Amino acid sequence: MITQERGRGVHQRQVVRLVLLGLMVVILLPLAWYFLRPGGEAAAPGGAKVVRERPDYSAIVRSTPYDAEFVMAAVVDHGGNFYVGTEDYGLYRYDLATGKWQWYMPSSSGLGENTVTALLTDSLGRVWAGHVSQGVSVFNGESWKNYNYLTGPLGGRVWDMALSPVDASVWIATDLGLAQYLPQTDEWRYYTRMDGLVCDEFSTLAFAADGTLYAGTHCYGLLIGEPQDDYRTWRHIRGSAAMPNTPSGEGLPSEMINDILVSGTGTVYVATACGLAWSTDDGQAWRFVRGENWRENVEGLYSAPQPEGDDSEALLADDWVTALAEDTDGQIRVGFYRGGQQILDPEVTAVVRDQAIYGQITKFIYALPADHGSIVGVYGLRPAWLEAKTKLDGQEFEPAERQAVAHPSPAKAPGLEELRAMRERIRELPEAQRVADLLGEDWGTTGDWISRYGRQRGIICAAQNPMDHDYSHGEPYDFRVGLGPHVATGASRGAWSWLQGRESDNPRWLWDPCVNTRRIGEWNDGSFDEGKYPITWEGPDLWLRVDLPKGVHRVSIYFLNKDGHNDNARHRDYLVQLRPGAPTIEDAMTLPVLAQTRVREFWNGVYKQMVLSEGQYWIKVQRNGSAATILNGLFFDRLIGEASPHDSLPRVGMGDVMYDPPAIAPGMLAGEDEQSSRLISAAADLVHELDGAYARQDVAGYQKPYRIMALRAATAADAHEELLANWRWSLPVWTSTDRAEFAERMTEAQSSLEGKLSQLESHVTKRRRNPWQ
């Protein structure tokens, strides 16, 4: 009996314990989940906050908002927060502390622009975002601040950024050379053609552990600079000018550089338009391997050489390599223009794994910190995806409490002596026998060309398809457009034209006064016909012949990938080459290239500018396996030469409305005090010297950097706004005030033209082309 009671009591106590244990589980488990959930936080000694579990980036990436479809870049900051830069839709930030996405656009933050082309986290945890035309914006933990041509890099178009392992300086690859921000001294430095660089258009950057910088250009090969001489001298590695006829070999297989990776072992890998190259001796010697389509690419060349080599030597899924990254285990991830991605062993002798997404562009491969795997950014897929490790164990993120770090200081304006030295440097340049060079590129003007471009002649391609709208007062600027010689059997031998749409308020489309709206048409080479022109076919390409009168002139071509979000149209990437005059294209093909540039990622539109002496020239727009070679506008401007009676007339299309750079009155050169007056006067002297120097040797590389420096100095000295507006016009760069004035003047011009369209049309030639048909 006693035993039974004891047993019953024990049973009752066990039941009570189980009930109490259950209550504790019910109460404590949610609390534990709250404090230890992924992305959750718990207080730590000293007020720091610790993420108790590793972030699940695979889930984070999958939750990226839909508007990040056209992803351009990604980065993780020191706290593990994830950032995605997009085309047109700003920047998204996943906050680990809140588990929510934050959306940054120019209208609601200090972000400089709604397209983010590159991302970087610096040594202090600040996040840098590159733009199409507005330089960089920097997030200091609390707010964004923009640094444009006045306060940051000289170039507005940012292609890549890299962090120095030696001094933690931030390097920026732009359309106007390299910019460097040094956090120790809080200052900016610049490296351009003025400093001996072979070109100003840089595509990608990567550092070796000792601070050696590998800078890839769009179409001039590779530059290597070292910290020992403070990057004053650069070693230039040229690539093959013609496609190799082998699947592997020595040297750089192409001068078109898309990405660079320096691995943990010091091997330098270079992604080119014609395979993957690598060097194990600091860039002294190079080897390359190509894609499985190498043979078709060689056989598709005009006057194709005989392919030589074994197909088994071609390891890659595609010849055109776009992106590189290194896994934590040392394997090399390789992304392609059309072939997805592959994982190679570090010796580049075997493929570890294929991940094919044919037809899609691998925009970037970003290796996450702390063994989280890699994010692969695919242009046109929402927005990227993760190849994660099988386990999310190991190192934890331990971010400190959010504390704002000071923003970088704006770039300093040049002083009086610096401005005078710049002027003297221009004066010392010798006269050139003939000027034929790249002046630069303009990503900011987009469709607002009136008076900035085409003051002597402006052509809107196929604006009244199949005819153009050709705005001119009849000055002697002539051109022809046609196809190269490599035309497929049964294909048209003349240039095609296409009108995308007749009315639009899209600012990237060219304003057309003749129809009082924006239109975008194109000339193209007909290679959209994949039946006749597979992607492995070279050409036929667009060829322009321009004939220029006495003097020095600017010839500008507008490129807009108007349908560049469509599958095939995404694959447009051109090489533009300037050659001397010759009787025929075949003759021109044998002559040396005077200058070249590359047109890529031009959804937002870009003007490519050349400065040329009088005479005849050929301009080749090379297809490069794109879905049709296109261009949208051609513009002629006299820089030096005899004045024309038409200079004092309104521009064609403006009716009776004058729309010219603001006039500079003598009183505008005076500042509030003697010092500011001296600065403004010295800046004006520099601009005046540049205006008359276009016929001097190598001056094209000085024009934009020095004009920006003059503008910075005058802005810092609080110069008259009309003076600043005049100098912005000649660059050209824009403010919101400039845009508003443009819109107002176009409205005035249309009112002036009411009932007078017949007069306008007498100045607007509508004609067909195809001179070689």
KEZAMI-141615 format. One record per residue (C-alpha): residue in one letter; x, y, z. Coordinates in steps of 0.001 Angstrom, whole numbers, plus 500000, padded with zeros to 6 digits. Example, Ala and Ser with C-alpha at 12.3 -4.5 7.8 and 13.67 -1.06 7.14 Angstrom:
# residues 2
A512300495500507800;S513670498940507140;
***
This chain:
# residues 773
M500000500000500000;I502763502347500949;T504585501387497755;Q501531502181495647;E501080505650497226;R504740506421496770;G504487505358493131;R501394507486492615;G503187510489494227;V506224510023492042;H504003509847488989;Q502168513034489987;R505468514865490537;Q506721513687487148;V503552514993485519;V504006518353487244;R507619518510486134;L506661517733482557;V503955520399482637;L506389522945484046;L509012521917481494;G506472522308478730;L505552525781479954;M509218526736480044;V509674525504476467;V506577527412475333;I507837530599476977;L511581530372476358;L511621528949472836;P510022532022471224;L512356534238473216;A515341532205472093;W514118532339468509;Y513644536097468746;F517139536770469992;L518946534084468019;R516968534051464764;P518916534529461485;G519526538224461241;G518411538687464829;E520564540435467374;A521402540140471048;A523155542618473268;A526842541989473808;P529325543507476255;G530168547086475481;G526930547702473570;A528089545934470401;K525566543804468555;V526344540283467433;V524558538321464740;R524298534924466427;E523799532939463240;R525370533365459851;P523125535194457390;D521470532915454874;Y522400534815451736;S520706532280449521;A517380533310451061;I518335536993451037;V519216536944447355;R516021535092446463;S514028537812448207;T515605540668446236;P512871542996444911;Y511650542439441394;D512822545850440161;A516427544690440557;E516034542567437438;F518809544309435512;V521460543950438164;M524810545693437696;A526765545081440941;A526585543661444458;V528571544013447675;V528405543161451399;D529463545743453967;H531414545097457161;G528202544320459029;G527068541721456530;N524367543917454992;F523788543120451322;Y523608545751448535;V522398545352444951;G522981548045442302;T520560548137439382;E520004549792436043;D517293552481436341;Y516012551358439763;G518664552670442096;L520107550604444907;Y518613548039447285;R520075547298450722;Y519149544311452849;D519505545292456522;L520444542279458639;A519239543939461826;T515689544490460580;G515465541714457997;K514040544220455512;W515021545721452189;Q515655549460451881;W515342551171448501;Y517496554193447617;M516681556493444700;P517942560025443975;S514542561513444776;S514519560055448305;S518197559992449275;G521541561512448432;L522182558861445795;G523519560629442711;E521665558685440044;N519129555904439543;T521647553548437887;V524386551956439988;T527165550423437906;A529703549374440564;L529851548822444338;L532675548748446895;T533056548674450679;D536055550663451902;S538263550074454943;L535999552167457202;G532864550307456169;R531540553005453850;V529801551760450725;W530711553372447393;A528289553275444462;G529364554172440916;H527030555756438366;V526563556267434622;S527132560029434545;Q527292561271438140;G530519559803439477;V530150558039442828;S527875558188445849;V529093557169449320;F526985555731452181;N528513556417455583;G526060554336457620;E523401557030457790;S523176558882454483;W524371559011450893;K526507561799449459;N527289562238445775;Y530700563149444306;N530540564235440672;Y532911566068438299;L533144568998440738;T533808567035443909;G534993563515443035;P536265561594440004;L536792563530436777;G534796560984434787;G531071560605435274;R530825557012434010;V532161554554436619;W533004551040435426;D534730549471438418;M536274550187441814;A539009548502443849;L540489548882447340;S544258549085447763;P545653546513450226;V548570548844450979;D547010552172451939;A543249551402451767;S542804553980449018;V539756553660446782;W540502553464443047;I537824554213440471;A537890553248436784;T536011555857434744;D535554557156431211;L538064559909432046;G540961557986433521;L541525556642437023;A540590558418440239;Q542119557642443638;Y540751558638447039;L543253558402449918;P541559558125453330;Q544722558941455323;T544988562408453806;D541335562729452720;E542365563793449209;W541722562857445587;R544227562133442824;Y543814561496439102;Y545628559550436387;T544787560286432745;R546380560566429303;M548049563715430604;D550074561468432922;G551215559165430146;L548400556620430194;V547663555105426805;C543957555966427060;D541325557344429422;E538678554620429153;F539128551973431843;S536913548951432371;T538200547042435402;L540699547132438287;A542392544554440536;F545180544731443139;A547929542270443984;A548808541848447652;D551824544173447324;G549715547013445914;T550493546433442239;L547471547670440301;Y546231545902437182;A544024548259435190;G542112546882432230;T541134549190429391;H538148548820427116;C540238548313423982;Y543898549163424653;G544997546138426649;L546307546151430217;L548189548725432302;I550241547789435380;G551242550363437999;E553180549921441236;P553136551743444581;Q556946551988444723;D556894554989442398;D553431556138443484;Y551936554885440201;R553846557462438151;T554856554960435468;W552737552238433917;R553704549073432080;H551529548571429018;I550634545021427982;R549291545019424450;G546919542350423246;S546478540748419878;A544966543186417380;A543572540282415340;M541782537214416633;P544249534323417141;N543614531303414943;T544408528854417749;P542433527618420797;S545295528464423164;G548631530199423060;E550886532906424480;G550128536580425129;L546856538456425583;P544393537193422952;S542546540540422778;E542931544172423816;M539294544322424942;I539522543677428696;N536349542905430646;D537522541815434116;I540678541082436117;L541294538783439083;V544461538465441190;S544187535151443023;G545446534319446493;T548523532727444938;G549302535877442941;T548233534554439547;V546663537301437440;Y543641536271435362;V542269538530432624;A538837538156431016;T538906539268427393;A536630539257424379;C538649536346423025;G539255533994425936;L540889533886429359;A544530534904429856;W546686534418432937;S550183535258434200;T552141533684437067;D555077536114436949;D553484539504437685;G552398540141434121;Q555682539440432354;A554476536423430369;W550930535410429498;R549076532365428285;F545483532118427119;V542751529591426488;R539605530102424455;G536020528887424241;E534529525877422563;N533254528188419768;W536786529335418870;R536874527479415565;E533558528937414379;N534768532413415355;V537968532019413348;E536137530589410345;G533672533496410508;L536398536111409991;Y536675538114406815;S539552536547404834;A539607533898407550;P542927532219408361;Q543083528446408660;P542254527362412237;E545165525558413847;G544921523399416938;D542948520748418740;D539427521505419954;S540231519739423219;E542497522680424122;A539483525016424274;L538290524677427858;L535811527514428070;A532089527503427337;D532405530747425352;D535149532885423820;W533757536089425335;V534650536147429048;T532892538762431178;A533521538072434871;L535991536407437246;A536096535451440931;E538012533087443218;D536345530623445584;T537675530118449087;D539116526807447928;G541118528543445191;Q539006527496442234;I538393530125439551;R534866531086438586;V534501532327435013;G531439534094433604;F530564534522429941;Y528628536747427586;R526433533889426434;G527647530726428165;G526680531103431841;Q529604530288434124;Q532209527641434753;I534467526689437632;L538084526013436613;D540999524653438556;P543582527374439314;E546036525945436769;V543422526441434015;T543827522855432874;A540412521422433714;V536779522390434161;V535522521496437627;R531895522295436879;D529735523867434177;Q526731526059434987;A525322527024431631;I522705529730431237;Y523021530163427533;G521898533430426045;Q522290535331429332;I525056537749430273;T527021537028433431;K527482540623434598;F529572539894437692;I530602537172440106;Y530924538344443703;A532589536114446299;L530805536611449619;P532857536972452788;A533330534217455371;D532795531217453091;H529232532098452225;G529725531150448582;S529404533388445524;I526676535514444054;V526413535472440284;G524822538569438770;V522959537814435566;Y521828540804433539;G518088540421433030;L517412537799435703;R516052538860439075;P518644539812440139;A521362537295440868;W521565533969442557;L523728532240445086;E525891529210444810;A526101528574448541;K528204526140450517;T526309523134451827;K526691524279455423;L526292527690456937;D528695527141459790;G531977528674460857;Q532735532346461276;E529999534614462567;F529466538209461562;E529971540457464561;P529062543938463368;A529464546840465750;E526603549163466471;R525766551391463561;Q527900554471463801;A528177556959460993;V531651557504459603;A532509560864458138;H531942561187454427;P535025561775452272;S535809565429451734;P535070566844448293;A537986567138445915;K539854570396446350;A539690572996443630;P543050573944442078;G544770577054443314;L546138580027441432;E549584578549440754;E548123575229439648;L545869576953437122;R548764578951435752;A550906575807435455;M548114574107433507;R547950577009431096;E551703576916430567;R551598573193429965;I549070573710427157;R551172576503425648;E554198574198425533;L552432571591423405;P553718571715419814;E551478572230416834;A550338568963415286;Q550672568281411590;R547311566535411746;V544851566053414590;A543010562726414751;D542216561620418276;L539514560725420752;L538205563730422619;G536173561685425088;E532674560472425720;D529497562000427116;W527036559910429147;G525061562841430527;T523546564741427581;T521501561776426261;G518737563025423922;D519214566768424561;W521624567392421687;I520301570666420248;S523091573305420261;R525438571136422353;Y526032568937419317;G525555569355415583;R525945573124415446;Q527268572742411902;R525343569599411009;G523255567063412933;I521670563876411611;I518959561942413453;C519128558536411854;A515955557166410238;A513764559756411957;Q511404559499409013;N512276555955408053;P513793555153405636;M514979558766405547;D516915560798408101;H516320564218409562;D519448566112408576;Y519746569520410294;S522188571874408587;H522622575392407263;G524452573880404305;E528042574114405524;P530544571762403795;Y530417568744406115;D529826565556404166;F529402561914405098;R528541558535403618;V527402555402405445;G527456551822404245;L528464548271405035;G531837546610405189;P532885544093402538;H531979540924404463;V528352540737403313;A526551537386403362;T525245535843400157;G521751537128399415;A521947539902402031;S521524543616401344;R524746545419400528;G523471548752401846;A523002550062405368;W519598549393406900;S517454551903408738;W514894551373411460;L512600553706413400;Q511903552447416901;G509074554842417675;R507628558154416577;E506772559785419895;S508294559439423302;D509148561427426398;N512092559115427077;P515001561526427703;R517438559082426120;W515716559494422734;L516929562350420549;W514820565511420501;D513563566111416949;P512343569688416327;C510855568725412983;V508191566612414703;N508146568324418117;T508869565151420021;R511643562666420744;R512440559981418225;I515018557262418042;G515920555638414773;E519036553834413695;W521330552835410915;N522314549194411201;D524291546620409285;G521515544055408874;S523222541445411019;F520007541004413002;D519247538324410376;E520713535357412255;G520067533076409310;K522584535021407235;Y524725536367410071;P525404533956412938;I527124535507415950;T530398533970414796;W530313535997411546;E532642538998411427;G530706542023410249;P529424543236407979;D529810546276410294;L528872549904409670;W531421552142407955;L531218555937407901;R533220558167405593;V533387561778406760;D534790564730404790;L535668567827406798;P536460571401405672;K539457573470406676;G540005573775410426;V539658571391413392;H536329569738414096;R534498567503416516;V532680564499415071;S530329562828417552;I528296559635417232;Y525342558874419465;F524786555259420456;L521680554131422340;N520782550499422962;K517114551444422834;D515871547827423143;G518830546649425171;H516682544861427749;N515530542389425109;D517304539048424962;N519349539460421781;A519781543225421992;R521566542856425326;H524492541411423396;R525710544629421810;D529336545579422310;Y531162547450419550;L534690548488418689;V534884551888416949;Q538036552551414937;L539183555746413234;R541271555337410066;P542739557766407505;G540952558602404289;A541215556203401366;P539357555661398064;T537564552508399272;I536828550592402449;E539152547835401292;D541937550401401034;A541062551854404449;M541254548397406047;T544961548261405241;L545721551603406902;P546695552054410572;V544105552716413267;L544488556342414398;A542338555916417502;Q539749553518418841;T537060553291421482;R534489550774422646;V530715551044422966;R529302548772425669;E526480548798428213;F524896551769426472;W521275551404427568;N521527554998428840;G523072556394425662;V526557557784424986;Y528184560256422592;K531615559176421341;Q533603562292420421;M536531562574418016;V538617565659417221;L539796565792413597;S541673568100411262;E540369568854407788;G540272565982405317;Q538686562589404875;Y538409559783407435;W536840556356407768;I535077555299410966;K534376551617411442;V531755550432413941;Q532649546789414421;R529880544338415274;N531788541964417589;G529152539240417409;S526421541649418512;A522774541515417556;A523186544093414757;T525571547042414655;I523608550250415202;L524125553976415621;N521517556660416188;G522945560101415473;L525884561800413762;F526964565356414632;F529550567842413311;D530927570868415184;R533650573318414176;L536201573830416959;I538772575952415082;G538250577581411723;E536819580523409867;A533574581911411219;S530453581289409213;P527535583684408616;H525359580955410072;D527042581259413484;S524849584242414380;L521639582516413272;P519397580363415444;R520166576674415210;V518171574764412631;G514998573598414326;M514854576497416785;G512714578870414704;D513507582409415770;V514791581345419198;M518497581683419929;Y519857578933422143;D523591579325422604;P526046579229425495;P525509582181427826;A527666585117426771;I530586585996429066;A530731589661429957;P533996591174431304;G532416591836434697;M531825588112435200;L535545587545435788;A535461589518439019;G534858587827442356;E533818589054445767;D537421589798446730;E540857590072445156;Q541777586426445735;S538605585032444173;S538958587471441252;R542465586170440577;L541251582577440663;I538361583251438294;S540611585187435930;A543239582393435916;A540546579788435262;A539200581905432395;D542710582221430937;L543039578423431021;V539698577919429267;H540624580509426640;E543942578726426029;L542132575396425636;D539635576903423181;G542452577792420795;A544602574696421338;Y542721571964419479;A545362571913416742;R548175571102419188;Q549710567691419613;D548031565377422174;V545845568214423448;A542706566039423292;G543805564341426507;Y544031567699428297;Q540796569296427171;K538246567742429515;P540404567339432657;Y541625570948432506;R538177572336431726;I536832570506434772;M539648571937436891;A538844575447435673;L535177574883436478;R536061573639439969;A538209576681440662;A535577579127439434;T532828577349441374;A534880577470444575;A535414581191443983;D531642581767443641;A531929582877440031;H528972584277438133;E526447581568437238;E526408582474433550;L530171581992433383;L529835578549434959;A526949577684432632;N529060578634429605;W531868576331430715;R529463573477431520;W528061573831427995;S531429573223426344;L532249570071428321;P529237569301428247;V527921568627431756;W524498569447433121;T522724570726436203;S518997570547436879;T518838574251435961;D520435573509432594;R517858570789431927;A514993573076432808;E516326575773430484;F516663573256427653;A513040572186428033;E511888575810428183;R513802576768425042;M512444573794423103;T508926574868424032;E509674578425422884;A511111577119419630;Q508017575067418864;S505807578075419484;S508021580070417146;L507672577388414465;E503876577199414497;G502705577629410936;K506292577719409657;L507153574046409365;S507655574469405645;Q510493576886406412;L512007574373408825;E511699571529406359;S513620573541403800;H516628573217406115;V515976569583407067;T517134567206404385;K515262563936404262;R517220561463402271;R518073557817401841;R521625556562402179;N523140553288400949;P525721554919398634;W527342551557397817;Q524119549708397054;
***
